[in-house]
Amino acid sequence: MLPERANSASGDELAVPMAWLYAEYVAEEVLRQAELMQPMSLEFRAGRDALALTAFLSGGAQLSGAGVVSQLEHWCDLTAAAGPWHSWCSRRLQCLDREERALGHTSPDLPFARAAWRRLVETELLSADEDYDDTWAGADVDEHRPATVWTPAWQLGLPLASLALQMF
């Protein structure tokens, strides 16, 4: 089945999101090699989306295999715990949206990046509550089950992506 529109002037090329697919592939390979989470888990998917967005939005998704290695340090900086990753992604996506409107054509990659961003921001996952203080909890506390809290997926995926990059 052919797409409704193509991304070339002649109209004979398929609109394939190659930059996004490459970013997602690189992210998945980095996370699989780190073996930090089961590949089918929601945490793994959050990490893959966070790392794929980092690669795509930093322009690293258009590089060859050797170019990815040179980008690893940059991606480590972007995914660092104290870094402004969330606001950086938001600004980069807005910038790409403006460029797309100004040029008057749609990138086949951007809808996939937007969807990943929405999943990371809108999905919440249950995680350990590191700020929980059981001093006043009394006898009802189950010492074998840590306190949990709902957390946006990007807040779990980003540290996973960062750790995987450091191990790569």
LUMVO-607340 format. One record per atom (N, C-alpha, C): x, y, z; residue number from 1; atom name. Coordinates in Angstrom, 2 decimals. Layout:
% LUMVO-607340
NODE      east     north        up   num   atomo
NODE         X         Y         Z   NUM      CA
...
//
This chain:
% LUMVO-607340
NODE      east     north        up   num   atomo
NODE      0.84     -1.17      0.00     1       N
NODE      0.00      0.00      0.00     1      CA
NODE      0.90      1.24      0.00     1       C
NODE      0.64      2.17     -0.86     2       N
NODE      1.43      3.39     -0.98     2      CA
NODE      0.90      4.45     -0.04     2       C
NODE      1.78      5.30      0.49     3       N
NODE      1.32      6.39      1.35     3      CA
NODE      0.53      7.41      0.54     3       C
NODE     -0.28      8.20      1.24     4       N
NODE     -1.08      9.21      0.55     4      CA
NODE     -0.25     10.30     -0.08     4       C
NODE      0.90     10.60      0.50     5       N
NODE      1.75     11.64     -0.09     5      CA
NODE      3.21     11.23      0.05     5       C
NODE      4.02     11.83     -0.76     6       N
NODE      5.44     11.52     -0.74     6      CA
NODE      6.21     12.76     -0.30     6       C
NODE      7.47     12.58      0.05     7       N
NODE      8.25     13.73      0.51     7      CA
NODE      9.27     14.20     -0.51     7       C
NODE      9.04     13.94     -1.76     8       N
NODE      9.96     14.42     -2.79     8      CA
NODE      9.22     15.35     -3.75     8       C
NODE      9.98     16.13     -4.47     9       N
NODE      9.39     17.08     -5.41     9      CA
NODE      8.69     16.35     -6.55     9       C
NODE      9.25     15.22     -6.99    10       N
NODE      8.65     14.50     -8.11    10      CA
NODE      7.47     13.64     -7.67    10       C
NODE      7.34     13.39     -6.36    11       N
NODE      6.21     12.62     -5.87    11      CA
NODE      6.36     11.13     -6.03    11       C
NODE      7.54     10.65     -6.43    12       N
NODE      7.69      9.22     -6.66    12      CA
NODE      8.43      8.48     -5.56    12       C
NODE      8.79      9.15     -4.47    13       N
NODE      9.47      8.50     -3.36    13      CA
NODE      8.52      8.29     -2.20    13       C
NODE      8.73      7.20     -1.47    14       N
NODE      7.92      6.94     -0.29    14      CA
NODE      8.37      7.84      0.86    14       C
NODE      7.43      8.25      1.68    15       N
NODE      7.75      9.07      2.86    15      CA
NODE      8.11      8.11      4.00    15       C
NODE      9.37      7.78      4.11    16       N
NODE      9.85      6.83      5.12    16      CA
NODE     10.62      7.60      6.20    16       C
NODE     10.26      7.39      7.46    17       N
NODE     10.93      8.12      8.56    17      CA
NODE     12.28      7.50      8.90    17       C
NODE     13.23      7.59      7.99    18       N
NODE     14.52      6.92      8.17    18      CA
NODE     15.31      7.47      9.35    18       C
NODE     15.33      8.77      9.56    19       N
NODE     16.09      9.34     10.68    19      CA
NODE     15.52      8.85     12.01    19       C
NODE     14.19      8.82     12.12    20       N
NODE     13.59      8.33     13.36    20      CA
NODE     13.83      6.84     13.54    20       C
NODE     13.66      6.07     12.50    21       N
NODE     13.87      4.63     12.61    21      CA
NODE     15.32      4.31     13.00    21       C
NODE     16.25      5.08     12.47    22       N
NODE     17.66      4.87     12.80    22      CA
NODE     17.91      5.24     14.27    22       C
NODE     17.34      6.36     14.73    23       N
NODE     17.51      6.79     16.12    23      CA
NODE     16.93      5.74     17.07    23       C
NODE     15.79      5.20     16.71    24       N
NODE     15.15      4.18     17.54    24      CA
NODE     15.98      2.89     17.55    24       C
NODE     16.53      2.54     16.41    25       N
NODE     17.38      1.34     16.32    25      CA
NODE     18.62      1.49     17.19    25       C
NODE     19.30      2.62     17.10    26       N
NODE     20.51      2.86     17.90    26      CA
NODE     20.16      2.83     19.39    26       C
NODE     19.07      3.48     19.77    27       N
NODE     18.65      3.51     21.17    27      CA
NODE     18.38      2.09     21.68    27       C
NODE     17.68      1.32     20.89    28       N
NODE     17.36     -0.05     21.31    28      CA
NODE     18.62     -0.89     21.46    28       C
NODE     19.56     -0.75     20.54    29       N
NODE     20.81     -1.53     20.62    29      CA
NODE     21.62     -1.14     21.85    29       C
NODE     21.71      0.14     22.15    30       N
NODE     22.45      0.59     23.33    30      CA
NODE     21.81      0.01     24.60    30       C
NODE     20.49      0.07     24.69    31       N
NODE     19.80     -0.44     25.87    31      CA
NODE     19.87     -1.96     25.98    31       C
NODE     19.76     -2.65     24.86    32       N
NODE     19.86     -4.11     24.89    32      CA
NODE     21.25     -4.55     25.35    32       C
NODE     22.28     -3.90     24.85    33       N
NODE     23.64     -4.28     25.23    33      CA
NODE     23.92     -3.98     26.70    33       C
NODE     23.30     -2.97     27.26    34       N
NODE     23.50     -2.64     28.67    34      CA
NODE     22.82     -3.66     29.59    34       C
NODE     21.78     -4.31     29.10    35       N
NODE     21.04     -5.34     29.85    35      CA
NODE     20.58     -4.84     31.22    35       C
NODE     20.03     -3.64     31.26    36       N
NODE     19.55     -3.08     32.52    36      CA
NODE     18.10     -3.43     32.82    36       C
NODE     17.32     -3.66     31.78    37       N
NODE     15.90     -3.96     31.91    37      CA
NODE     15.51     -5.02     30.88    37       C
NODE     14.41     -5.69     31.15    38       N
NODE     13.88     -6.62     30.17    38      CA
NODE     13.39     -5.83     28.96    38       C
NODE     13.74     -6.25     27.74    39       N
NODE     13.36     -5.48     26.54    39      CA
NODE     11.86     -5.28     26.35    39       C
NODE     11.04     -6.09     26.96    40       N
NODE      9.59     -5.93     26.79    40      CA
NODE      8.95     -5.07     27.89    40       C
NODE      9.75     -4.57     28.83    41       N
NODE      9.18     -3.81     29.95    41      CA
NODE      8.86     -2.37     29.53    41       C
NODE      7.96     -1.77     30.28    42       N
NODE      7.61     -0.37     30.03    42      CA
NODE      8.79      0.56     30.32    42       C
NODE      9.61      0.20     31.29    43       N
NODE     10.78      1.01     31.61    43      CA
NODE     11.77      1.00     30.45    43       C
NODE     11.95     -0.17     29.83    44       N
NODE     12.84     -0.28     28.68    44      CA
NODE     12.33      0.61     27.54    44       C
NODE     11.03      0.55     27.30    45       N
NODE     10.44      1.37     26.24    45      CA
NODE     10.62      2.86     26.53    45       C
NODE     10.46      3.24     27.79    46       N
NODE     10.66      4.64     28.16    46      CA
NODE     12.11      5.05     27.92    46       C
NODE     13.04      4.18     28.28    47       N
NODE     14.46      4.45     28.03    47      CA
NODE     14.77      4.55     26.55    47       C
NODE     14.17      3.63     25.77    48       N
NODE     14.39      3.66     24.32    48      CA
NODE     13.84      4.94     23.71    48       C
NODE     12.64      5.33     24.12    49       N
NODE     12.06      6.57     23.59    49      CA
NODE     12.89      7.79     23.98    49       C
NODE     13.35      7.83     25.23    50       N
NODE     14.16      8.97     25.68    50      CA
NODE     15.47      9.05     24.90    50       C
NODE     16.11      7.91     24.71    51       N
NODE     17.39      7.90     23.98    51      CA
NODE     17.18      8.16     22.50    51       C
NODE     16.12      7.62     21.92    52       N
NODE     15.83      7.87     20.50    52      CA
NODE     15.54      9.36     20.27    52       C
NODE     14.78      9.97     21.17    53       N
NODE     14.52     11.41     21.05    53      CA
NODE     15.81     12.21     21.16    53       C
NODE     16.68     11.80     22.08    54       N
NODE     17.96     12.49     22.25    54      CA
NODE     18.77     12.41     20.97    54       C
NODE     18.86     11.21     20.41    55       N
NODE     19.63     11.01     19.17    55      CA
NODE     19.01     11.78     18.01    55       C
NODE     17.71     11.69     17.86    56       N
NODE     17.02     12.34     16.75    56      CA
NODE     17.11     13.86     16.85    56       C
NODE     16.81     14.40     18.03    57       N
NODE     16.78     15.86     18.19    57      CA
NODE     18.16     16.50     18.19    57       C
NODE     19.19     15.71     18.47    58       N
NODE     20.55     16.26     18.44    58      CA
NODE     21.17     16.12     17.06    58       C
NODE     20.44     15.54     16.12    59       N
NODE     20.95     15.38     14.77    59      CA
NODE     21.78     14.14     14.59    59       C
NODE     21.97     13.36     15.63    60       N
NODE     22.79     12.15     15.56    60      CA
NODE     22.12     11.02     14.80    60       C
NODE     20.83     11.13     14.56    61       N
NODE     20.12     10.07     13.87    61      CA
NODE     20.45     10.04     12.38    61       C
NODE     21.15     11.04     11.89    62       N
NODE     21.49     11.06     10.48    62      CA
NODE     22.93     10.63     10.24    62       C
NODE     23.59     10.14     11.27    63       N
NODE     24.99      9.77     11.15    63      CA
NODE     25.16      8.30     10.88    63       C
NODE     26.31      7.94     10.35    64       N
NODE     26.64      6.53     10.13    64      CA
NODE     27.12      5.93     11.45    64       C
NODE     27.43      4.65     11.46    65       N
NODE     27.87      3.95     12.66    65      CA
NODE     29.03      4.62     13.36    65       C
NODE     30.05      5.07     12.62    66       N
NODE     31.20      5.73     13.23    66      CA
NODE     30.80      7.07     13.83    66       C
NODE     29.85      7.75     13.21    67       N
NODE     29.38      9.04     13.72    67      CA
NODE     28.63      8.90     15.03    67       C
NODE     27.94      7.79     15.21    68       N
NODE     27.21      7.57     16.45    68      CA
NODE     28.17      7.51     17.63    68       C
NODE     29.30      6.86     17.45    69       N
NODE     30.29      6.75     18.52    69      CA
NODE     30.75      8.14     18.96    69       C
NODE     30.96      9.03     18.01    70       N
NODE     31.38     10.39     18.36    70      CA
NODE     30.27     11.17     19.05    70       C
NODE     29.02     10.76     18.89    71       N
NODE     27.89     11.43     19.52    71      CA
NODE     27.62     10.94     20.94    71       C
NODE     28.17      9.80     21.32    72       N
NODE     27.85      9.21     22.63    72      CA
NODE     28.11     10.17     23.79    72       C
NODE     29.23     10.86     23.76    73       N
NODE     29.54     11.80     24.84    73      CA
NODE     28.52     12.93     24.89    73       C
NODE     28.14     13.42     23.72    74       N
NODE     27.13     14.48     23.65    74      CA
NODE     25.80     13.97     24.22    74       C
NODE     25.42     12.76     23.87    75       N
NODE     24.17     12.18     24.37    75      CA
NODE     24.24     11.96     25.87    75       C
NODE     25.42     11.57     26.37    76       N
NODE     25.60     11.42     27.83    76      CA
NODE     25.36     12.75     28.53    76       C
NODE     25.89     13.83     27.97    77       N
NODE     25.70     15.16     28.55    77      CA
NODE     24.21     15.55     28.54    77       C
NODE     23.53     15.26     27.43    78       N
NODE     22.12     15.63     27.31    78      CA
NODE     21.23     14.85     28.27    78       C
NODE     21.59     13.60     28.55    79       N
NODE     20.75     12.76     29.41    79      CA
NODE     21.19     12.76     30.87    79       C
NODE     22.17     13.58     31.22    80       N
NODE     22.68     13.63     32.59    80      CA
NODE     21.56     13.97     33.56    80       C
NODE     21.67     13.44     34.77    81       N
NODE     20.62     13.59     35.78    81      CA
NODE     20.26     15.04     36.08    81       C
NODE     21.23     15.90     36.19    82       N
NODE     20.96     17.29     36.54    82      CA
NODE     20.70     18.17     35.31    82       C
NODE     20.73     17.57     34.14    83       N
NODE     20.59     18.33     32.90    83      CA
NODE     19.15     18.72     32.60    83       C
NODE     18.99     19.66     31.70    84       N
NODE     17.66     20.17     31.32    84      CA
NODE     17.05     19.39     30.16    84       C
NODE     17.14     18.07     30.15    85       N
NODE     16.70     17.25     29.02    85      CA
NODE     15.24     17.54     28.64    85       C
NODE     14.35     17.58     29.62    86       N
NODE     12.92     17.76     29.35    86      CA
NODE     12.66     19.07     28.60    86       C
NODE     13.22     20.17     29.08    87       N
NODE     12.99     21.46     28.41    87      CA
NODE     13.73     21.51     27.08    87       C
NODE     14.90     20.87     26.99    88       N
NODE     15.65     20.84     25.72    88      CA
NODE     14.83     20.12     24.66    88       C
NODE     14.26     18.97     24.99    89       N
NODE     13.43     18.23     24.02    89      CA
NODE     12.23     19.06     23.59    89       C
NODE     11.57     19.65     24.54    90       N
NODE     10.40     20.47     24.24    90      CA
NODE     10.75     21.61     23.28    90       C
NODE     11.85     22.32     23.56    91       N
NODE     12.28     23.43     22.69    91      CA
NODE     12.66     22.93     21.30    91       C
NODE     13.40     21.82     21.22    92       N
NODE     13.83     21.28     19.92    92      CA
NODE     12.62     20.86     19.08    92       C
NODE     11.63     20.23     19.69    93       N
NODE     10.43     19.83     18.95    93      CA
NODE      9.67     21.06     18.46    93       C
NODE      9.56     22.09     19.28    94       N
NODE      8.90     23.32     18.85    94      CA
NODE      9.65     23.96     17.70    94       C
NODE     10.96     23.94     17.77    95       N
NODE     11.80     24.50     16.71    95      CA
NODE     11.58     23.74     15.40    95       C
NODE     11.56     22.43     15.47    96       N
NODE     11.33     21.61     14.27    96      CA
NODE      9.93     21.83     13.71    96       C
NODE      8.95     22.02     14.57    97       N
NODE      7.59     22.33     14.12    97      CA
NODE      7.56     23.65     13.36    97       C
NODE      8.25     24.67     13.90    98       N
NODE      8.30     25.97     13.21    98      CA
NODE      8.99     25.86     11.86    98       C
NODE     10.12     25.13     11.82    99       N
NODE     10.84     24.93     10.56    99      CA
NODE      9.95     24.23      9.53    99       C
NODE      9.22     23.23      9.98   100       N
NODE      8.34     22.48      9.10   100      CA
NODE      7.25     23.39      8.51   100       C
NODE      6.66     24.22      9.36   101       N
NODE      5.63     25.16      8.87   101      CA
NODE      6.23     26.17      7.91   101       C
NODE      7.42     26.68      8.21   102       N
NODE      8.06     27.68      7.36   102      CA
NODE      8.42     27.11      5.99   102       C
NODE      8.86     25.85      5.97   103       N
NODE      9.22     25.22      4.70   103      CA
NODE      8.00     24.71      3.93   103       C
NODE      6.89     24.55      4.64   104       N
NODE      5.67     24.11      3.99   104      CA
NODE      5.62     22.64      3.62   104       C
NODE      6.45     21.83      4.24   105       N
NODE      6.36     20.40      3.99   105      CA
NODE      6.49     19.64      5.31   105       C
NODE      6.00     18.42      5.30   106       N
NODE      5.99     17.61      6.51   106      CA
NODE      7.09     16.56      6.46   106       C
NODE      7.88     16.51      7.50   107       N
NODE      8.91     15.49      7.65   107      CA
NODE      8.23     14.18      8.05   107       C
NODE      8.63     13.07      7.47   108       N
NODE      8.03     11.80      7.89   108      CA
NODE      8.50     11.37      9.28   108       C
NODE      9.59     11.96      9.79   109       N
NODE     10.15     11.58     11.08   109      CA
NODE      9.47     12.27     12.26   109       C
NODE      9.09     13.50     12.07   110       N
NODE      8.59     14.32     13.17   110      CA
NODE      7.34     13.74     13.86   110       C
NODE      6.37     13.19     13.15   111       N
NODE      5.23     12.59     13.86   111      CA
NODE      5.64     11.46     14.82   111       C
NODE      6.65     10.69     14.47   112       N
NODE      7.13      9.63     15.34   112      CA
NODE      7.81     10.21     16.58   112       C
NODE      8.59     11.27     16.39   113       N
NODE      9.24     11.92     17.52   113      CA
NODE      8.19     12.54     18.45   113       C
NODE      7.18     13.17     17.87   114       N
NODE      6.11     13.76     18.69   114      CA
NODE      5.37     12.68     19.48   114       C
NODE      5.11     11.54     18.85   115       N
NODE      4.41     10.45     19.53   115      CA
NODE      5.24      9.91     20.69   115       C
NODE      6.54      9.77     20.49   116       N
NODE      7.42      9.31     21.57   116      CA
NODE      7.41     10.32     22.71   116       C
NODE      7.47     11.61     22.38   117       N
NODE      7.45     12.66     23.38   117      CA
NODE      6.15     12.59     24.20   117       C
NODE      5.01     12.45     23.49   118       N
NODE      3.72     12.35     24.18   118      CA
NODE      3.69     11.15     25.12   118       C
NODE      4.20      9.99     24.66   119       N
NODE      4.23      8.80     25.52   119      CA
NODE      5.06      9.06     26.77   119       C
NODE      6.20      9.69     26.61   120       N
NODE      7.09      9.94     27.75   120      CA
NODE      6.50     10.93     28.74   120       C
NODE      5.78     11.92     28.25   121       N
NODE      5.24     12.97     29.12   121      CA
NODE      3.90     12.56     29.74   121       C
NODE      3.06     11.90     28.96   122       N
NODE      1.70     11.59     29.42   122      CA
NODE      1.57     10.27     30.15   122       C
NODE      2.47      9.33     29.94   123       N
NODE      2.40      8.03     30.60   123      CA
NODE      3.09      8.10     31.96   123       C
NODE      2.44      7.53     32.95   124       N
NODE      3.05      7.45     34.27   124      CA
NODE      3.29      6.00     34.62   124       C
NODE      4.45      5.75     35.23   125       N
NODE      4.83      4.41     35.64   125      CA
NODE      5.01      4.39     37.16   125       C
NODE      4.75      3.25     37.76   126       N
NODE      4.92      3.10     39.20   126      CA
NODE      6.39      2.87     39.51   126       C
NODE      6.94      3.70     40.38   127       N
NODE      8.35      3.57     40.75   127      CA
NODE      8.52      3.71     42.25   127       C
NODE      9.69      3.33     42.72   128       N
NODE      9.99      3.46     44.15   128      CA
NODE     10.00      4.93     44.54   128       C
NODE      9.44      5.22     45.69   129       N
NODE      9.40      6.58     46.21   129      CA
NODE     10.63      6.79     47.08   129       C
NODE     11.64      7.45     46.53   130       N
NODE     12.89      7.65     47.26   130      CA
NODE     12.76      8.67     48.39   130       C
NODE     11.71      9.47     48.36   131       N
NODE     11.51     10.48     49.40   131      CA
NODE     10.64      9.98     50.55   131       C
NODE     10.20      8.74     50.47   132       N
NODE      9.29      8.20     51.48   132      CA
NODE     10.00      8.02     52.81   132       C
NODE      9.37      8.49     53.86   133       N
NODE      9.92      8.38     55.22   133      CA
NODE      8.94      7.53     56.04   133       C
NODE      9.34      6.31     56.39   134       N
NODE      8.44      5.42     57.12   134      CA
NODE      8.57      5.55     58.64   134       C
NODE      9.22      6.60     59.11   135       N
NODE      9.41      6.80     60.54   135      CA
NODE      8.08      6.85     61.28   135       C
NODE      7.11      7.50     60.69   136       N
NODE      5.81      7.70     61.35   136      CA
NODE      4.73      6.76     60.83   136       C
NODE      5.09      5.79     60.01   137       N
NODE      4.10      4.93     59.39   137      CA
NODE      3.49      3.92     60.35   137       C
NODE      4.20      3.49     61.37   138       N
NODE      3.65      2.56     62.35   138      CA
NODE      3.74      1.12     61.90   138       C
NODE      2.91      0.29     62.44   139       N
NODE      2.97     -1.16     62.22   139      CA
NODE      2.41     -1.60     60.87   139       C
NODE      1.72     -0.73     60.15   140       N
NODE      1.11     -1.10     58.87   140      CA
NODE      2.10     -1.15     57.72   140       C
NODE      3.34     -0.80     57.96   141       N
NODE      4.34     -0.75     56.90   141      CA
NODE      4.82     -2.16     56.56   141       C
NODE      4.80     -2.48     55.28   142       N
NODE      5.34     -3.76     54.80   142      CA
NODE      6.81     -3.52     54.46   142       C
NODE      7.70     -4.02     55.28   143       N
NODE      9.13     -3.74     55.10   143      CA
NODE      9.72     -4.40     53.87   143       C
NODE      9.01     -5.37     53.28   144       N
NODE      9.51     -6.06     52.09   144      CA
NODE      9.04     -5.40     50.80   144       C
NODE      8.12     -4.47     50.93   145       N
NODE      7.58     -3.78     49.76   145      CA
NODE      7.83     -2.28     49.91   145       C
NODE      8.68     -1.72     49.06   146       N
NODE      8.98     -0.29     49.21   146      CA
NODE      7.79      0.58     48.81   146       C
NODE      7.77      1.77     49.36   147       N
NODE      6.73      2.74     49.00   147      CA
NODE      6.89      3.10     47.53   147       C
NODE      5.78      3.30     46.85   148       N
NODE      5.82      3.61     45.42   148      CA
NODE      5.06      4.89     45.13   148       C
NODE      5.35      5.44     43.97   149       N
NODE      4.72      6.67     43.53   149      CA
NODE      4.61      6.63     42.00   149       C
NODE      3.58      7.29     41.45   150       N
NODE      3.44      7.37     40.00   150      CA
NODE      4.38      8.46     39.48   150       C
NODE      5.15      8.12     38.45   151       N
NODE      6.18      9.00     37.91   151      CA
NODE      6.03      9.10     36.40   151       C
NODE      6.19     10.30     35.82   152       N
NODE      6.17     10.39     34.35   152      CA
NODE      7.23      9.47     33.74   152       C
NODE      6.89      8.83     32.64   153       N
NODE      7.77      7.83     32.03   153      CA
NODE      9.15      8.40     31.70   153       C
NODE      9.22      9.66     31.32   154       N
NODE     10.53     10.21     30.96   154      CA
NODE     11.46     10.26     32.16   154       C
NODE     10.91     10.41     33.38   155       N
NODE     11.75     10.47     34.57   155      CA
NODE     12.34      9.11     34.93   155       C
NODE     11.77      8.04     34.42   156       N
NODE     12.35      6.71     34.59   156      CA
NODE     13.20      6.33     33.39   156       C
NODE     12.76      6.71     32.21   157       N
NODE     13.47      6.35     30.99   157      CA
NODE     14.78      7.09     30.82   157       C
NODE     14.83      8.32     31.22   158       N
NODE     16.03      9.13     31.04   158      CA
NODE     17.24      8.60     31.83   158       C
NODE     17.09      8.29     33.12   159       N
NODE     18.25      7.73     33.83   159      CA
NODE     18.67      6.37     33.27   159       C
NODE     17.71      5.59     32.82   160       N
NODE     18.01      4.31     32.20   160      CA
NODE     18.83      4.51     30.93   160       C
NODE     18.42      5.47     30.11   161       N
NODE     19.14      5.78     28.87   161      CA
NODE     20.54      6.29     29.19   161       C
NODE     20.65      7.16     30.19   162       N
NODE     21.94      7.72     30.57   162      CA
NODE     22.89      6.63     31.06   162       C
NODE     22.40      5.74     31.90   163       N
NODE     23.23      4.66     32.42   163      CA
NODE     23.67      3.72     31.30   163       C
NODE     22.74      3.41     30.40   164       N
NODE     23.07      2.54     29.27   164      CA
NODE     24.16      3.16     28.40   164       C
NODE     24.07      4.47     28.17   165       N
NODE     25.11      5.16     27.38   165      CA
NODE     26.46      5.08     28.07   165       C
NODE     26.47      5.25     29.38   166       N
NODE     27.73      5.19     30.12   166      CA
NODE     28.36      3.81     30.09   166       C
NODE     27.52      2.78     29.97   167       N
NODE     28.01      1.40     29.94   167      CA
NODE     28.42      0.97     28.53   167       C
NODE     28.02      1.72     27.53   168       N
NODE     28.23      1.33     26.14   168      CA
NODE     29.69      1.42     25.75   168       C
//
